[in-house]
Amino acid sequence: MSLRAMFVVVSSLIYFMFGFTGQSINSALPAIAIDLEMTHSMTGLVLALPSLLYQVAVVVAAVLSRKTGPFLTMTAGLALVASSVAFMALSGTYVMFMTGRLLFGLGLGATEISVALCVSLLAYEKTGGVLNLVYSFFALGSIVAPAVVSVFLTDTHRWNIALFMALAAFAFVLSLSWYIGRKASGLSKRDGVKRKFSLPADSLFWLVVLGGLLYVGYEMGVFSWLSSYVFEEKALELRISSFTPSLLALGLFVGRLVTGAVVDRAGLGRTLVILGAFSLAGFSTVLLSVNPLVLTAGIFVAGLGFSGTFPTLQAILVSGYRERRETVLAVFAASGSLGVVITNISVGTVSEKYGLPNGMMIMAVQISAALAVFSIIAFSQRAAHRE
């Protein structure tokens, strides 16, 4: 097996576990909130604050990767993630659970930026397809996790069973990552691209950064709050509401497989506009639906729209700013995590004062704004191509 194929397999497993772990928490969120006595505001902090450490980890890992190579920083990030999952699974208090979430933010930031940098070394010619393929496994993990949680969530004290399962899996994935790092040692030193550490001055870069801030904010926001929303406002049972993120993730998985196959031919900008339109249509249906079947369809369509947006935005940066890849990817990742902070704190605060339906409207506004940004990106790319 070639080094590129081996890396794609390992990174796909990594993202599968990221999806599984994240959605295990999101699906069990109503039970965690009851068990740890969390208000909407406290829940918003649990979902938002890890993104602040995510930003720190992204910058540190981007700097370290220039010296040690991204494969080593990827392994170090995974070690942090495994430690954080152990902390959360064993927690019995809000403070302990929050500590584990903060550590998870650190590990996730270091790992994600490192995976993107590894792709820029191993698969520069097909960044859109490779990134969409790898991220599709995040969606697959997100599909499996709510199903697992719904099986074991017979009462509010059993929310951590899926996290113990994730801990065992991360130990295996960590060993594979270490093996890949050994196989790839010295690869980054042979990279012939001359580095520039200044930020690009063109408007396309900042449009992509803004798009990333909006997208990651609403995507992670919907995943985080969906089960709570349908439990409280759509009157679904606890175990059924914990399963709804699987429907969103199913759309994410199917959409990423399709996007990965067509994005390099259809064009990155045009793909973003189509995905944004699906996101707005699906999420609007979720908010307005009163029929369970319509609600189900809306969740799935929203997942289709969310699917390839992040890897497609990331592909624009990897392919267009290769000589500045550490800098642009770090800024892009940090902007996305800032979007998560803004979204979850805003949703939690508004929901506490005015009700969860009003809090969810924040994400509808973000999706509309992102669609406008994606349209400008597509127009800019089309105009540049004609020139």
Rosetta blueprint (number, residue, H / E / L):
1 M L
2 S L
3 L H
4 R H
5 A H
6 M H
7 F H
8 V H
9 V H
10 V H
11 S H
12 S H
13 L H
14 I H
15 Y H
16 F H
17 M H
18 F H
19 G H
20 F H
21 T H
22 G H
23 Q H
24 S H
25 I H
26 N H
27 S H
28 A L
29 L H
30 P H
31 A H
32 I H
33 A H
34 I H
35 D H
36 L L
37 E L
38 M L
39 T L
40 H H
41 S H
42 M H
43 T H
44 G H
45 L H
46 V H
47 L H
48 A H
49 L L
50 P H
51 S H
52 L H
53 L H
54 Y H
55 Q H
56 V H
57 A H
58 V H
59 V H
60 V H
61 A H
62 A H
63 V H
64 L H
65 S H
66 R H
67 K H
68 T H
69 G L
70 P H
71 F H
72 L H
73 T H
74 M H
75 T H
76 A H
77 G H
78 L H
79 A H
80 L H
81 V H
82 A H
83 S H
84 S H
85 V H
86 A H
87 F H
88 M H
89 A H
90 L H
91 S L
92 G L
93 T L
94 Y H
95 V H
96 M H
97 F H
98 M H
99 T H
100 G H
101 R H
102 L H
103 L H
104 F H
105 G H
106 L H
107 G H
108 L H
109 G H
110 A H
111 T H
112 E H
113 I H
114 S H
115 V H
116 A H
117 L H
118 C H
119 V H
120 S H
121 L H
122 L H
123 A L
124 Y H
125 E H
126 K H
127 T H
128 G H
129 G H
130 V H
131 L H
132 N H
133 L H
134 V H
135 Y H
136 S H
137 F H
138 F H
139 A H
140 L H
141 G H
142 S H
143 I H
144 V H
145 A H
146 P H
147 A H
148 V H
149 V H
150 S H
151 V H
152 F H
153 L L
154 T L
155 D L
156 T L
157 H L
158 R L
159 W L
160 N L
161 I H
162 A H
163 L H
164 F H
165 M H
166 A H
167 L H
168 A H
169 A H
170 F H
171 A H
172 F H
173 V H
174 L H
175 S H
176 L H
177 S H
178 W H
179 Y H
180 I H
181 G H
182 R H
183 K H
184 A L
185 S L
186 G L
187 L L
188 S H
189 K H
190 R H
191 D L
192 G L
193 V L
194 K L
195 R L
196 K L
197 F L
198 S L
199 L L
200 P L
201 A L
202 D L
203 S H
204 L H
205 F H
206 W H
207 L H
208 V H
209 V H
210 L H
211 G H
212 G H
213 L H
214 L H
215 Y H
216 V H
217 G H
218 Y H
219 E H
220 M H
221 G H
222 V H
223 F H
224 S H
225 W H
226 L H
227 S H
228 S H
229 Y H
230 V H
231 F H
232 E H
233 E L
234 K L
235 A L
236 L L
237 E L
238 L H
239 R H
240 I H
241 S H
242 S H
243 F H
244 T H
245 P H
246 S H
247 L H
248 L H
249 A H
250 L H
251 G H
252 L H
253 F H
254 V H
255 G H
256 R H
257 L H
258 V H
259 T H
260 G H
261 A H
262 V H
263 V H
264 D H
265 R H
266 A H
267 G L
268 L H
269 G H
270 R H
271 T H
272 L H
273 V H
274 I H
275 L H
276 G H
277 A H
278 F H
279 S H
280 L H
281 A H
282 G H
283 F H
284 S H
285 T H
286 V H
287 L H
288 L H
289 S L
290 V L
291 N L
292 P H
293 L H
294 V H
295 L H
296 T H
297 A H
298 G H
299 I H
300 F H
301 V H
302 A H
303 G H
304 L H
305 G H
306 F H
307 S H
308 G L
309 T H
310 F H
311 P H
312 T H
313 L H
314 Q H
315 A H
316 I H
317 L H
318 V H
319 S H
320 G H
321 Y L
322 R H
323 E H
324 R H
325 R H
326 E H
327 T H
328 V H
329 L H
330 A H
331 V H
332 F H
333 A H
334 A H
335 S H
336 G H
337 S H
338 L H
339 G H
340 V H
341 V H
342 I H
343 T H
344 N H
345 I H
346 S H
347 V H
348 G H
349 T H
350 V H
351 S H
352 E H
353 K H
354 Y H
355 G L
356 L H
357 P H
358 N H
359 G H
360 M H
361 M H
362 I H
363 M H
364 A H
365 V H
366 Q H
367 I H
368 S H
369 A H
370 A H
371 L H
372 A H
373 V H
374 F H
375 S H
376 I H
377 I H
378 A H
379 F H
380 S H
381 Q H
382 R H
383 A H
384 A H
385 H H
386 R H
387 E L
